[in-house]
Amino acid sequence: MHQRFDSIGLIGKPSPSISDTLTQIYKHLIGRNFQVLVETHSSQYITCESVETSEIREIGKHCGLAVTVGGDGTLLSAGRNLAPFNVPVVGVNLGRLGFLVDISPEEVLARLDDILAGHFVTEERIILKARLIRDGRVIHEQSAVNEVVIHRWISPSMIEIVTHIDQVFLNSQRSDGLIVSTPTGSTAYALSGGGPILHPALGCIVLVPINPHTLTNRPIVVNDSSVVEIGFSQTAEINAQVTCDDISIPDVLISDRIQIVKDEHLLRILHPMDYDFFNILRAKLNWSS
């Protein structure tokens, strides 16, 4: 018997451009007698009265499914918040380049009806957790679905990064930074940095240097059970920043360490039955044209 979704959360990109699609989905679900909770900031774009609103964490507590309307960034943000509640996410694509959101507005109602009837493909994707450690204490912790990036900030100078994997020295490098990416993020910033495309089902993490001074410093793939630890070898104070997807952690000190591990939670994405990762690659990257 397929999973029942009695309560559904609606989460939209903060833009008036989502109004028609978000309102259409809302009316359709209400008409089918589902309880629908609309994320608070998204509710202003629904042209209906008496919309039940909720903060995204409350959607995680009370809904069995979330539908995001926007682009990959909207789904990434929702996924980080909903993963601790094991709430699956469906993405409706109003963006330009959707590797995660694969339902078009033109077919959204039929696709949603299929998914609600139990006809879907489930993907589980790993999430990274980054910890900023100072004087032996974790002073900041943040999750990332795509990547954790350590990069130079403000200063034009390169930063000197020292990387250990499971407490074993990997390398030191002078570069503009380092991308630590999930398979999901391998088609994002890591791809722009020359990293490999990883199938989303793989249990691995890829480390991609950003503009390394030594050209032989290449991307490397490690097991997703690895503990990646990054420090700095400068003798002078640095201007560096840690970014987890679109969330920045500024003011990193030379004595700080960044520890990156696989999060205990997974992002669950539901796709239509005809979902094909390789077809998405061909379409988005213009392969075989």
N, C-alpha and C positions, 0 to 999 in steps of 0.2 A: 504493500500500500504506500502510495507516495505521500510525502510530507504535505500537511495542510498549512496554508498561510491565511489565517483568519484576520490578522492585523498586519497592515502594510504601511511602511514609512515612505514618504515622498521627500526627496532631498534634491534641490535644484541649484544650479550655478547662480550666483547673485547677479543676475542680469535680466532686464526686461525681455530679452530675446527668447526666454524660456516660457513666457506667459501662456502662449497658445497651446504648446505641447503639454505643459504641466497641468493646465486647466482641463484639457481633454482627458488626460490620464486620470485625474482626480474624479471627474464626473463619471467616467467609465467604471472605476472601481467602486464608487459609492452606489452606482446603479446596480452593481452585482452584489450589493449588501456586504462588502468588506468594510471593516473598520479601518479608516485611513488617518494616520497622524502625519501632518505636514511639518517639516522642520521650520522653526520659528521664522528665520530670515527669508525662507522661500515662500511663506504663505502670502506675502504681499503681492506675489505675481499670479495668484489664482483669483480669477474673476467670479468668485462664488461667495455667498454669505455663509456665516456660521461654520467656518473651517476650523477643525480641531487641530491646534498647533502643539508642538512639543520640542524641547531641546533634543539635540541629536543623541545624547547619552540616554535620555528617556526613551527614545525610539528603540535603542538597543535593548532596553529592559523589557519593552512591551510588544515589540513587533517581531514577527517571524520572517519577514522579508523586507528589504529596502530597495526602492527604485530610485536611481539617480538620473537626473536630466541635465546634461551639459557635455563635458568632455572627459578625458582621462583624469584631469586634475580634480574634478568633482568627485569621481569615483574613488580616487586615491585618498582624498580627505575623509570621505565617508567611511571607507574601508578601515583606515587607522582607528577611527572612533568606534566602529561596530565590531571589529574583530574580537575584542574581549568578551563579547556577548554571543559569539558564534552565529551572528545574523548574516545570511547570504545577501549578496548585492547583485542587482541587475542594472546594466548601464544603457541608457538611451543617448545616442550620440547626436549632439548639436554642435560639436566642435569640428576642428579641421582634420586632426590626425588621431583617429581612435584605435589604439591597439587593445584597449580593455573594454570600451563601450561599443557594442557591435549591433545595436538595434536602431534602425533609422526611424525618424518620426512618422514616416509614411506608413510603416507597417507595425507601429508600436502596439496597437490594441490587439491585433491578431497574435503577435508574438507573446504578449503578456498573457493572453488567454491560454495559449499553449503551455506556458511555464506554470501558470496557476493550476492547470490540469495535470501537471506532473511530467510534462514532456520537455525535459531540459538536460543539459550536460553540466555537471558540477566540476569546477576547478578549485583546487586548494593551493594557494600561493604563499610562499614564506614571507615573513616580515622581519626586518632587522630592528634591533634595539641598540641605540648608541648611548653610552654612559660617559660623561665628562668627569674625570677623576682628578681631584686637587687635594694635595696633602693627605692622600690615602682615603679620602671621602668622595662619594658620588654626589656631586653638587647639581647635576642636571641629567635627566634621562628622557629620551625621546625615541619614538618608533618611526620607521620609514618603510614604505611599501616598495618604492623604487630604489633609492640609494641614499647613502650617507656620504657627504663630500667634505673633505678637509681642504680648504683652499686659502690662498693669500687674500688679504682684505686690506684695502686702502693703499698699502705699500706696493710700489712697482717691483720690489725685490722678490726673488724666489724664496720659498721656504724649504728648510731641510728636514725631511721626514724620515723617521726610523720606524720600520714595521716589523712586528713579531707575529708569528702564527703559532698558537698554542704554546707560547713562551719560548719558541725557537726563532732565532733571528732570521728574517727573510732578506732584507736589504735596507740600505739607506739611499736616499735620493734627494737631489735638488730639483725642484719643479714648481709649477704653479699650484700643485695640490694632488690629491688622490681621491678617486671615486671608488667606493666600496658598494657594489651593486648586487641586488637580487636578480634572478632570471627575468622577473617582470621588468626591472629597470634596465636590462641589457639592451632594450630597444629605445632607451631614452638618452640621458646624458652620456652614459657609458659608450653607446654606439657612436656618438659624435666624437668621443675621445679615442676612437679606434679599437674599442673592445669588441669581443665576439658576440653574436646573437645566440642566446641560450634558450632552449626550449623551456617553457614555464614549468614543466613537470620535473625538471632536474633539481636535485638537492645539492645546490652549490652556490658559491659566492664568487664574484669576479672582482679583482682589484685592477683598476685602470689608472695609470699615472696621467696627470694633466700637463702637457708640454714639458716632459722631462728634459733636463740638461744633457743627460747621457742617452743617446738614441737607442742603445741596446736595452734600455729599461722598458720592458714590454708588459702587457696585461698578463695576469696569472689567475687561474681558476682553482679554488680550494673547496673542500667539503663544507657544507653548510653547518656542520657541527663544530667548525673551527671557532676559536676565539681570536679575533683580530685585534691587536693592540698597537696603537700608533702614538709615537712620541716625537719630540723635536730635538735636534742636535745643535741649534744655533747657540752662539755665545752671547748674542745680544737679544734684547726683547723683540718679539715678533708681532706682526699684525695678521692674525689668522682667524678663520671663522669655520664653524661646523654647521652644515646644512643637512637637515633630514627632510627629504622631498622638498617642500616649499617652506619649511620652518627653520629659521636661522637661530643658531646659538653663538652670539658674538663674544668678544673679549676673551679669547683663548690665550692663556699664558704659556710661556716657554716651558714651565715646569709641569704643565698639565699632561695627562694621558687620555686618549680616547679609546675606549674599549667597545668593540662591536661584536654582537652575538646574534644568533637567530632568536627571535622572540618566541615565547611559548605559545602564542596565538597564531592562527593562520587566517588569511583573507580568503573567504569563500565567494566565488563568482559563479553565477548561473548564466549559461549561454543557451541560445536556441539549439535544437537538435542538430542542425546542419553547421554548427560552428566548426571552423577549420583554421587553425593557427597559421598554417602555411599559406592558405589563400589570403589571409590578412597581410602577411608579409609581402606577397606578390603585389597586392593592390596598393599597399601603403608605400612600398619602396620601389614601385614601378619595375618589378622584375618581369622577365619574359614578355615584355611588351613588344 
